[in-house]
Amino acid sequence: MIYSLDKINEMAEGDEDFITSVISVFLEEVPQDLEGLEQALVANNYEQVYQLAHKIKPNVDLLGMEQTRAAALEIETLGKNRANMAEIEKVFPVLKTDIIQVVGELKNDFKL
């Protein structure tokens, strides 16, 4: 398991509906953002790369996904600085693999 519900549990204060809601939003938005980020990489669209990585970062942080957050931050920074797209493409697989794994785990763990 590469995610942790510690931050969400702290915010929820025992509210199971809140936890389920946060997980549902994650499952709905983050895969779409990831797909958009992948398309932005292919299109060499630095602004989109920056914006989508920026949007993904707090979502993975909320689930305690430190490695994934670090990858999103690196992609965000590289996109903002218009770094060589090959550098961004080296980091992207870590982000993608982690998110795909967590989406599967969350769907299974929460029966969503």
KOLBA-958318 format. One record per residue: residue number from 1; x, y, z of N, C-alpha, C in turn. Coordinates in Angstrom, 1 decimal. Layout:
! residues N
PT  num     n.x     n.y     n.z    ca.x    ca.y    ca.z     c.x     c.y     c.z
PT  NUM       X       Y       Z       X       Y       Z       X       Y       Z
...
***
This chain:
! residues 112
PT  num     n.x     n.y     n.z    ca.x    ca.y    ca.z     c.x     c.y     c.z
PT    1     0.9    -1.2     0.0     0.0     0.0     0.0     0.9     1.2     0.0
PT    2     0.7     2.1    -1.0     1.6     3.3    -1.1     0.8     4.5    -0.7
PT    3    -0.4     4.4    -0.2    -1.1     5.5     0.3    -1.4     5.4     1.8
PT    4    -1.7     6.5     2.4    -2.0     6.6     3.8    -3.2     7.5     4.0
PT    5    -4.1     7.1     4.9    -5.3     7.9     5.1    -5.1     8.8     6.3
PT    6    -3.9     8.9     6.9    -3.7     9.6     8.1    -4.2    11.1     8.0
PT    7    -3.8    11.8     6.9    -4.2    13.2     6.8    -5.7    13.3     6.6
PT    8    -6.3    12.4     5.8    -7.7    12.5     5.6    -8.5    12.2     6.9
PT    9    -8.0    11.2     7.6    -8.6    10.8     8.9    -8.6    12.0     9.9
PT   10    -7.5    12.6     9.9    -7.3    13.8    10.8    -8.3    14.9    10.4
PT   11    -8.5    15.1     9.1    -9.4    16.2     8.7   -10.9    15.7     8.9
PT   12   -11.1    14.4     8.7   -12.5    13.9     8.8   -13.1    13.8    10.2
PT   13   -12.2    13.7    11.2   -12.6    13.5    12.6   -13.7    12.5    12.7
PT   14   -13.5    11.3    12.1   -14.4    10.2    12.2   -15.6    10.2    11.2
PT   15   -15.7    11.2    10.4   -16.8    11.3     9.4   -16.5    10.4     8.2
PT   16   -17.0     9.2     8.2   -16.8     8.2     7.1   -17.3     8.7     5.7
PT   17   -18.4     9.4     5.7   -18.9    10.0     4.5   -17.9    11.0     3.9
PT   18   -17.2    11.8     4.7   -16.2    12.7     4.2   -15.0    11.9     3.6
PT   19   -14.6    10.9     4.3   -13.5    10.1     3.7   -13.8     9.5     2.4
PT   20   -15.0     8.9     2.3   -15.5     8.3     1.0   -15.6     9.4     0.0
PT   21   -16.0    10.6     0.3   -16.2    11.7    -0.6   -14.8    12.1    -1.2
PT   22   -13.8    12.2    -0.3   -12.5    12.6    -0.7   -11.9    11.5    -1.7
PT   23   -12.1    10.3    -1.3   -11.6     9.2    -2.1   -12.3     9.2    -3.5
PT   24   -13.6     9.4    -3.5   -14.3     9.4    -4.8   -13.8    10.5    -5.7
PT   25   -13.6    11.7    -5.1   -13.1    12.8    -5.9   -11.7    12.5    -6.5
PT   26   -10.9    11.9    -5.6    -9.6    11.5    -6.1    -9.7    10.5    -7.3
PT   27   -10.6     9.5    -7.2   -10.7     8.5    -8.2   -11.3     9.1    -9.5
PT   28   -12.1    10.2    -9.3   -12.7    10.8   -10.5   -11.8    11.8   -11.2
PT   29   -11.1    12.6   -10.4   -10.3    13.7   -11.0    -8.8    13.3   -11.4
PT   30    -8.2    12.6   -10.5    -6.7    12.4   -10.7    -6.4    11.5   -12.0
PT   31    -7.1    10.4   -12.3    -6.9     9.7   -13.5    -7.1    10.6   -14.8
PT   32    -8.1    11.5   -14.7    -8.3    12.4   -15.9    -7.2    13.4   -16.0
PT   33    -6.7    13.9   -14.8    -5.6    14.8   -14.8    -4.3    14.2   -15.3
PT   34    -4.1    12.9   -14.9    -3.0    12.1   -15.4    -3.0    12.0   -16.9
PT   35    -4.2    11.6   -17.4    -4.3    11.4   -18.9    -4.0    12.8   -19.6
PT   36    -4.5    13.9   -19.0    -4.3    15.2   -19.6    -2.8    15.5   -19.6
PT   37    -2.1    15.2   -18.5    -0.7    15.4   -18.4     0.1    14.6   -19.4
PT   38    -0.3    13.4   -19.6     0.4    12.6   -20.6     0.2    13.2   -22.0
PT   39    -1.0    13.7   -22.3    -1.3    14.3   -23.6    -0.5    15.6   -23.7
PT   40    -0.3    16.3   -22.6     0.4    17.6   -22.7     1.9    17.3   -22.9
PT   41     2.4    16.2   -22.4     3.8    15.8   -22.6     4.0    15.5   -24.1
PT   42     3.1    14.8   -24.7     3.2    14.4   -26.1     3.1    15.7   -27.0
PT   43     2.3    16.7   -26.6     2.1    17.9   -27.3     3.2    19.0   -27.0
PT   44     4.1    18.6   -26.1     5.1    19.6   -25.6     4.5    20.9   -25.1
PT   45     3.4    20.7   -24.4     2.7    21.9   -23.9     3.1    22.1   -22.4
PT   46     4.1    22.9   -22.2     4.7    23.2   -20.9     3.7    23.7   -19.9
PT   47     2.9    24.7   -20.4     1.9    25.3   -19.5     0.9    24.3   -19.0
PT   48     0.4    23.4   -19.8    -0.5    22.3   -19.4     0.2    21.3   -18.5
PT   49     1.5    21.0   -18.8     2.2    20.1   -17.9     2.3    20.7   -16.5
PT   50     2.7    22.0   -16.5     2.8    22.7   -15.2     1.5    22.6   -14.4
PT   51     0.4    23.1   -15.1    -0.9    23.2   -14.5    -1.4    21.8   -14.0
PT   52    -1.3    20.8   -14.8    -1.8    19.5   -14.3    -1.0    18.9   -13.2
PT   53     0.3    19.0   -13.3     1.1    18.5   -12.2     0.8    19.3   -10.9
PT   54     0.6    20.6   -11.0     0.2    21.4    -9.9    -1.1    21.0    -9.3
PT   55    -2.0    20.5   -10.1    -3.3    20.1    -9.7    -3.3    18.7    -9.0
PT   56    -2.4    17.8    -9.5    -2.3    16.5    -9.0    -1.6    16.5    -7.7
PT   57    -0.6    17.3    -7.5     0.2    17.3    -6.3    -0.5    17.3    -5.0
PT   58    -1.5    18.2    -4.7    -2.2    18.2    -3.4    -3.0    17.0    -3.2
PT   59    -3.5    16.4    -4.3    -4.4    15.2    -4.2    -3.5    14.0    -3.7
PT   60    -2.4    13.8    -4.3    -1.5    12.7    -3.9    -0.9    13.0    -2.5
PT   61    -0.7    14.3    -2.2    -0.2    14.6    -0.8    -1.2    14.3     0.2
PT   62    -2.5    14.6    -0.1    -3.6    14.3     0.9    -3.6    12.8     1.2
PT   63    -3.2    11.9     0.3    -3.2    10.5     0.5    -1.8    10.0     1.0
PT   64    -0.9    11.0     1.4     0.4    10.6     2.0     1.3     9.9     1.0
PT   65     1.1    10.2    -0.3     1.9     9.5    -1.3     3.2    10.4    -1.5
PT   66     4.2    10.3    -0.7     5.3    11.1    -0.7     6.1    11.0    -2.0
PT   67     6.4     9.8    -2.4     7.2     9.6    -3.7     6.5    10.2    -4.9
PT   68     5.2    10.0    -4.9     4.3    10.5    -6.0     4.2    12.1    -5.9
PT   69     4.1    12.6    -4.7     4.1    14.1    -4.5     5.4    14.7    -5.0
PT   70     6.5    14.0    -4.7     7.8    14.5    -5.1     7.9    14.5    -6.7
PT   71     7.4    13.4    -7.3     7.4    13.4    -8.8     6.6    14.5    -9.4
PT   72     5.4    14.7    -8.8     4.5    15.7    -9.3     5.1    17.1    -9.1
PT   73     5.8    17.3    -8.0     6.5    18.6    -7.8     7.6    18.8    -8.8
PT   74     8.4    17.7    -9.1     9.5    17.8   -10.0     8.9    18.2   -11.4
PT   75     7.9    17.5   -11.8     7.2    17.7   -13.1     6.7    19.1   -13.2
PT   76     6.0    19.6   -12.1     5.5    20.9   -12.0     6.6    22.0   -12.2
PT   77     7.7    21.8   -11.5     8.8    22.7   -11.6     9.5    22.7   -13.0
PT   78     9.7    21.5   -13.5    10.3    21.4   -14.8     9.4    22.0   -15.9
PT   79     8.1    21.8   -15.8     7.1    22.4   -16.7     7.1    23.9   -16.6
PT   80     7.1    24.4   -15.4     7.1    25.9   -15.2     8.4    26.5   -15.7
PT   81     9.5    25.8   -15.6    10.8    26.3   -16.1    11.1    26.0   -17.5
PT   82    10.1    25.3   -18.1    10.3    24.9   -19.5    11.6    24.2   -19.8
PT   83    11.8    23.2   -18.9    13.0    22.4   -19.0    12.9    21.4   -20.2
PT   84    13.9    20.7   -20.5    13.9    19.8   -21.6    12.8    18.8   -21.3
PT   85    11.9    18.6   -22.3    10.8    17.7   -22.2    11.2    16.2   -21.8
PT   86    12.4    15.9   -22.3    13.0    14.5   -22.0    13.2    14.3   -20.5
PT   87    13.5    15.4   -19.8    13.7    15.3   -18.3    12.3    15.0   -17.7
PT   88    11.3    15.7   -18.1    10.0    15.5   -17.6     9.5    14.1   -17.9
PT   89     9.8    13.6   -19.1     9.4    12.3   -19.5    10.1    11.2   -18.7
PT   90    11.2    11.5   -18.1    11.9    10.5   -17.2    11.2    10.4   -15.9
PT   91    10.6    11.4   -15.4     9.9    11.4   -14.1     8.5    10.9   -14.2
PT   92     7.9    11.2   -15.3     6.5    10.9   -15.5     6.1     9.4   -15.2
PT   93     6.9     8.4   -15.6     6.5     7.0   -15.3     6.3     6.7   -13.8
PT   94     7.1     7.3   -13.0     6.9     7.1   -11.5     5.6     7.6   -11.1
PT   95     5.2     8.8   -11.5     3.9     9.4   -11.2     2.8     8.5   -11.7
PT   96     2.9     8.1   -13.0     1.8     7.3   -13.6     1.6     6.0   -12.9
PT   97     2.7     5.3   -12.7     2.7     4.0   -12.0     2.1     4.0   -10.7
PT   98     2.5     5.0    -9.9     2.0     5.2    -8.5     0.5     5.5    -8.5
PT   99     0.1     6.4    -9.4    -1.3     6.8    -9.4    -2.2     5.6    -9.9
PT  100    -1.8     4.9   -10.9    -2.5     3.7   -11.4    -2.7     2.7   -10.3
PT  101    -1.6     2.4    -9.5    -1.6     1.5    -8.5    -2.5     1.9    -7.4
PT  102    -2.5     3.2    -7.0    -3.3     3.6    -5.9    -4.8     3.7    -6.3
PT  103    -5.1     4.0    -7.5    -6.5     4.0    -8.0    -7.0     2.6    -7.9
PT  104    -6.3     1.6    -8.3    -6.7     0.2    -8.1    -6.9    -0.2    -6.7
PT  105    -5.9     0.2    -5.8    -6.0    -0.1    -4.4    -7.3     0.6    -3.7
PT  106    -7.5     1.8    -4.1    -8.6     2.6    -3.5    -9.9     2.0    -3.9
PT  107   -10.0     1.7    -5.2   -11.3     1.1    -5.7   -11.6    -0.2    -5.0
PT  108   -10.5    -1.0    -4.7   -10.7    -2.3    -4.1   -11.0    -2.1    -2.6
PT  109   -10.2    -1.2    -1.9   -10.3    -1.0    -0.5   -11.7    -0.4    -0.1
PT  110   -12.2     0.5    -1.0   -13.4     1.2    -0.6   -14.6     0.7    -1.4
PT  111   -14.4    -0.4    -2.2   -15.5    -1.0    -3.0   -16.2     0.0    -3.9
PT  112   -15.4     0.9    -4.6   -15.9     1.9    -5.4   -15.7     1.6    -6.9
***
